Amino acid sequence: MMNHSDIDVTTAGIRFSVQPTFRFGSHRTLSGASCFISNETLENLAEQRRCQGHLPEEIFRQLEKEITGVANRLALAGVTGTPLEVRYGNFIIRDQ
């Protein structure tokens, strides 16, 4: 069962939150990060990943695990921004 993120769909893209965690000695958690992914990035990812969704929310849900994983890694790496913007270049593109 997938744990869906609470999202806010806007005309420019989708806002969502992540709760980055990591293990180093004892379990530590960073504070939640507010994130944003643009419709253009979603469309590029959908084309690259051959998604069936047409609406930004459908694309986000199909790629949610990958998108939130990238957002978590960016937050853990200390990338700043309010909201933290997830860009197409942040994804490892397979088959290239």
C-alpha positions as CSV (number, residue, x, y, z in Angstrom):
1,M,0.0,0.0,0.0
2,M,1.4,3.4,-1.0
3,N,1.4,6.3,1.4
4,H,0.2,9.2,-0.8
5,S,1.5,12.7,0.0
6,D,-0.8,15.5,0.6
7,I,-0.5,17.8,-2.4
8,D,-1.6,21.2,-3.5
9,V,-2.2,21.4,-7.2
10,T,-1.6,24.9,-8.7
11,T,-1.7,26.3,-12.2
12,A,2.2,26.2,-12.2
13,G,2.7,22.8,-10.7
14,I,2.3,20.8,-7.5
15,R,3.4,21.6,-3.9
16,F,4.0,18.8,-1.6
17,S,5.9,18.1,1.6
18,V,8.6,15.5,2.6
19,Q,9.9,14.4,5.9
20,P,13.6,13.6,5.3
21,T,15.1,11.0,7.6
22,F,18.5,9.3,7.8
23,R,20.4,6.9,10.0
24,F,23.6,7.9,11.5
25,G,24.1,6.3,14.9
26,S,20.7,6.8,16.4
27,H,17.7,7.5,14.2
28,R,17.4,11.2,13.4
29,T,14.8,13.2,11.5
30,L,15.1,16.6,9.9
31,S,12.2,19.0,9.9
32,G,9.7,18.7,7.0
33,A,10.5,20.4,3.7
34,S,7.9,22.2,1.6
35,C,8.6,21.3,-2.1
36,F,7.4,22.2,-5.5
37,I,7.6,20.5,-8.9
38,S,6.5,22.4,-12.0
39,N,4.1,21.1,-14.6
40,E,6.9,21.3,-17.2
41,T,9.1,19.1,-15.1
42,L,6.2,16.6,-14.7
43,E,5.5,16.6,-18.4
44,N,9.2,16.0,-19.2
45,L,9.4,13.1,-16.6
46,A,6.1,11.6,-18.0
47,E,7.5,11.6,-21.5
48,Q,10.8,10.1,-20.4
49,R,9.2,7.5,-18.1
50,R,6.3,6.7,-20.6
51,C,3.6,7.5,-18.0
52,Q,0.0,7.0,-18.8
53,G,-1.2,10.1,-17.0
54,H,-2.1,13.3,-18.7
55,L,-2.9,15.6,-15.9
56,P,-0.1,16.9,-13.6
57,E,-1.7,15.2,-10.5
58,E,-1.9,11.8,-12.4
59,I,1.7,12.1,-13.4
60,F,2.7,13.0,-9.9
61,R,0.9,10.1,-8.4
62,Q,2.4,7.6,-10.9
63,L,5.9,8.9,-10.1
64,E,5.3,9.9,-6.5
65,K,7.9,7.5,-5.0
66,E,10.6,8.7,-7.3
67,I,9.7,12.4,-7.0
68,T,9.5,12.4,-3.2
69,G,12.7,10.3,-3.1
70,V,14.6,13.0,-5.0
71,A,13.1,15.7,-2.8
72,N,14.2,13.9,0.3
73,R,17.8,13.5,-1.1
74,L,17.9,17.2,-2.0
75,A,16.7,18.2,1.5
76,L,19.2,15.9,3.2
77,A,22.0,17.4,1.0
78,G,21.1,20.8,2.4
79,V,19.6,22.3,-0.8
80,T,17.8,25.4,0.2
81,G,14.7,27.1,-1.1
82,T,11.2,27.8,0.1
83,P,9.7,25.8,-1.4
84,L,12.4,23.5,-2.4
85,E,12.1,23.2,-6.2
86,V,12.5,19.7,-7.7
87,R,13.8,20.2,-11.3
88,Y,14.1,17.8,-14.2
89,G,17.9,17.8,-13.9
90,N,17.7,16.4,-10.4
91,F,16.6,13.0,-11.8
92,I,18.9,10.3,-13.1
93,I,17.6,9.7,-16.6
94,R,18.0,6.0,-17.6
95,D,18.7,4.9,-21.1
96,Q,20.8,8.0,-21.9
